[in-house]
Amino acid sequence: MFKRFLSYYKPQMHLFIADTVCALILAGIDLSFPIILRTLTGGLFAGPAADILNALPLIAGGLIALYLVRTGCRYFVSAQGHIMGARMESSMREDLFDQYERMSFAYFDRHNSGDMMSRVVNDLFDICEGAHHLPEWIIICTIEIVGAFVILFTISPVLAGAMAVITAAFVAVMVRQNVRMRTVYSDNRVKIAGVNAQLQDSLAGMRVVKSFANERAEQEKFRRSNDRYLASKEAMYQVMGRYQATSALMTGSLYMVIIVLGGHLIAAGDMTAVDLATFALYISLFATPIETLVNSTETFQKAIAGFKRMDEVLATVPDIVDAPDARPLDVRAGEIAYRDVCFSYGEGERTDDGLARPTIDHLNLTVPAGRTLALVGPSGGGKSTTCSLLPRFYDVDAGSITIDGQDVRSVTQDSLRRAIGLVQQDVYLFDGTIGENIAYGRPGAAAAEIEDAARRANIHQFIASLPEGYDTVVGERGSRLSGGQKQRVAIARVFLKNPAILILDEATSALDNESEEAVQQALAELSRDRTTIVIAHRLSTIKNADEIATVEAGRVVERGTHEELLAHGGTYARYYRMQFEGTRAPASA
């Protein structure tokens, strides 16, 4: 993990080196002032007044130059150092987002989006602060502490030795306190992620919340997660308070030793008052960096906790990756074949032997090139899962899926998914304009192509009636459009993509009868000479499919044309009578 963290410094090494040099200069200048004052007090300032007055302009010029250099270094450390940290944060954020993009659907099934957002936003901000400040603080404070000790030992080894013993004792105590702080800060990261997750869940489901008048229930859930975060923060500040108190006690102890032991040494003639004053100046310079390092513990612990959570994601191997010898998919005709396919989500219902009950159970299914196959069956029977396996949203546990004889696991994911057009029942529109959402099917498409796709999806007339036309903003998840309008925008997106293979998962479920007829005609045109899989509960939409397959418990139990299945009198015939005749046939029919 530490090696991965250091890799983010490499592109910013020029800034890091310059920042380090400036930090060294700052530390050197800060150490030099007490020496300069001690030298002047014990030498020049003890001499004739005329010599002092003559030397003052030269001394002033030197000090002005010294502090101008210090000012420039402080500016560089503050400005460019933060810029370095911000660039590292940006690079980390891109890597984290890219890793999320590589994950399969299974990963997102297991992880909460609020927690993932917390890792991208909150955690990376803490890492950025640590990446910039910690090296600077360590360099400056270490040089000032070590340099001050060396100088103090040259003045009075006895007094400096006593200070070293006290400092070592307090550092040992603070190291033990650090262990507790690390646990508390890690817990704090988890709790704020829980707050983000609860907030995201409640806001995303606000329409459901209000429709059930459950605002109080959501408020209570949020308060519980917020209270857990508050308790974690209180524990964090309790630990940090003890840490800070220990630091303050150390500083007070050092001042007490200087006054008491220093006074004794002066009385014994082993130390001068000027040396004691120099000690007092250095103890301030010595105590300040120790306090800074103590205060930096919070930044360090937050950065470590945040980077651990980031590293967990980066170290996760995606469930689905391209094979080392993967090649682009070559769709020659478009024949699809499922051969003895088994798949389980790994959770939920279990068999008697404790294994996950398969969602797809030894499925065998062939879709001839250029033909339309409709899948029907009960909810949870495996229809949508069957379609999700084709573009490798999930990988099969056993068996194989091929397109024109090419196993989907042997081709690149990019070429595979570009060859497949998907319209789902749950339409997702991005928070942009209608035109941008349609153009998502083929980025860079011309306005005329976007309009043509909208016409074929029977949505152009509606878009043209809007004041801003294709520049109309759809809102978050398309909240400003009706369900049917969102569905047609999604269909237009697939028209624009112009894929070789189509998957229509309840693609017309949200359309009124008039729009459904128009879109069905458009889909029929789009499906011509293309391999198409249609999932539908409304059997009226699939009567003209080339073939219909009934899927139950992850298996194809019957297959044929509409007329053949009606004559067979099986599950399809029973569903058909339920929808169009309003009767329920016996289960054995």
Salt bridges, closest charged atoms under 4 A:
ASP30 OD1 - ARG70 NE 2.85
GLU89 OE2 - ARG93 NH2 2.68
ASP115 OD2 - ARG119 NE 2.93
ASP115 OD1 - ARG309 NH2 3.29
ASP123 OD1 - ARG189 NH1 2.92
ASP123 OD2 - ARG309 NE 2.55
ASP126 OD2 - ARG189 NH1 3.16
GLU129 OE1 - HIS133 NE2 3.59
GLU136 OE2 - ARG74 NH1 3.32
GLU136 OE1 - HIS132 NE2 3.35
ASP187 OD1 - LYS191 NZ 2.60
GLU215 OE2 - LYS210 NZ 3.57
GLU218 OE2 - LYS221 NZ 2.91
GLU220 OE2 - ARG224 NH1 3.82
ASP275 OD1 - ARG38 NH2 2.74
GLU298 OE2 - LYS302 NZ 3.28
ASP311 OD1 - ARG4 NE 2.41
GLU312 OE1 - ARG119 NH1 3.25
ASP319 OD2 - ARG110 NH2 3.63
ASP330 OD2 - ARG332 NH1 3.50
ASP340 OD1 - HIS362 ND1 2.86
GLU349 OE2 - ARG357 NE 2.99
ASP361 OD1 - HIS362 NE2 3.78
ASP361 OD2 - ARG555 NH2 3.22
ASP395 OD2 - ARG392 NH2 2.75
ASP407 OD2 - ARG409 NH2 3.15
ASP414 OD2 - ARG418 NE 3.01
GLU449 OE2 - ARG442 NH2 2.64
GLU451 OE2 - ARG455 NH2 2.83
GLU451 OE2 - HIS460 NE2 3.83
GLU506 OE2 - HIS537 ND1 2.45
GLU516 OE1 - ARG538 NH2 2.30
GLU525 OE2 - ARG456 NH2 3.25
ASP546 OD1 - ARG371 NH1 3.93
GLU547 OE1 - ARG559 NH2 2.78
GLU558 OE1 - HIS568 NE2 3.83
